[in-house]
Amino acid sequence: MKIMIYPFDKTFLPVLQFLSQMPLGDEIVLISPRGWGLTGKEYSYGEKSYVVKSDFEKEVSKCSNIFIVNSRYPLDIKTNILPLMNNVYDKKIIISKKLSIDEKCEIRKNLNKCQILFADEANVNIPEELNEILFNFSMPVIFVAGITEETDKFKVQLELYSELCQQGYNVGMLTSRADSVLCDIPTLPDFLYDEQISIKKKIILLNQFIKKYELSTNPDILIIGIPGEVLMLSNYYIGHGGTIAHIISQAITADSVILCSMYSEIPSSSLINIGEKISEKLGSKVKYHAITNKVLDYENTEETKQVQYLTLPHEFVLKNSENYKKDNMYFTFLCKDIKRMTNAIIEDLSE
């Protein structure tokens, strides 16, 4: 069975790398819009290689399922997605891209000839009367959080999950991105984003949701990816204001936190201080720092109200990273660092 991924860009690479590790699986077809500069590029993981294509109409007839995924670049639903889908029949369309309620209604109205599934609409029944009780948990819990968005925290989640599984652990995971449905890994429920539900009710609902997950999977360890940011960047870009991180931290307590951040020339001591502030906010200690090779573009972020960044060569970051040569600091682009962090987590939890 062939599965189409659209619109593909490097945002999807963590999922692609994870899927390439599966011994058997569906054939993945990557489609990137013309003008994004990715057509013809090849990505290889182990024995599997993927070449990016741009001809949606030609490839869609060969695919049974279509995944509409998140991307770094914005695509208008009416202009860029619906016209492509209007000639698609008898396909299953799974949408993990973040969409507004109006955009979802537009898709449902126009694509009634296909089976539509929104991956972020978790099947969670919200009772009118809720027992106000919070459960305790028996397994160790690791939060993966980002100072901002676009800090590779989803990549860290998937790679940590893979490493722990390879070492024989039964790993549970609730991710921060709906793309994980492709990996057969559940995401956090979408009621976290529902502004009609009070924060108190969200905390109780999430606690009970996680408890049901624990009872059904009985994991040795649970990884929870925290969506959004844990700190507001400025008065001009506040994201979710750190509210989702707060809700999750009140619903369940983590044994430790992995804090993902962009590369910066600030001293490592400043990053440690930021970690201490976040430890206080989350009620769980930041023990590990995962650093990307991205640099935040403050001006464009504040102007567009969306996190913008520049990507630096790995070699440049490594050459100019004396500040980050600490035992609890790891680079997200180094496989050996992810393994080193995994071993440190196992050692800490074993004490």
Number of C-alpha atoms within 10 A of each C-alpha: 10 17 21 22 23 23 26 27 21 11 18 20 13 19 19 20 18 18 20 20 14 10 6 8 11 11 14 18 22 22 22 22 19 11 8 12 10 18 18 12 10 11 13 12 13 8 7 11 11 17 15 19 20 20 13 19 12 9 16 22 12 13 16 14 18 21 22 21 20 23 17 15 10 9 13 9 14 13 9 13 15 16 12 13 20 13 11 18 14 11 17 18 21 21 23 21 19 18 14 9 8 9 14 14 11 14 16 15 10 14 17 12 16 16 14 16 14 17 25 23 15 14 9 12 8 12 8 6 6 10 11 10 10 16 11 12 14 11 15 15 21 22 27 28 32 27 21 24 19 22 27 24 31 26 19 22 23 21 21 20 21 17 17 19 13 10 10 9 14 15 18 22 22 21 24 21 22 25 27 22 17 17 13 9 14 21 21 23 21 14 18 20 12 10 8 7 12 10 16 12 17 21 22 21 25 22 23 19 16 20 18 12 17 18 10 9 11 16 18 16 20 22 22 23 26 25 24 22 22 24 20 15 17 11 7 13 17 16 19 15 15 19 18 20 22 17 21 24 19 19 21 24 17 23 17 22 24 25 27 28 26 21 20 19 12 10 12 17 11 10 18 17 11 15 22 16 15 20 17 11 16 24 18 18 20 26 19 21 26 27 23 24 23 21 17 19 12 14 12 13 17 17 12 11 13 15 21 19 17 10 12 13 9 14 9 10 19 13 8 11 14 12 14 24 12 10 11 16 23 23 24 22 16 12 12 12 15 19 17 15 23 19 15 16 18 12 10 12 13 7 5
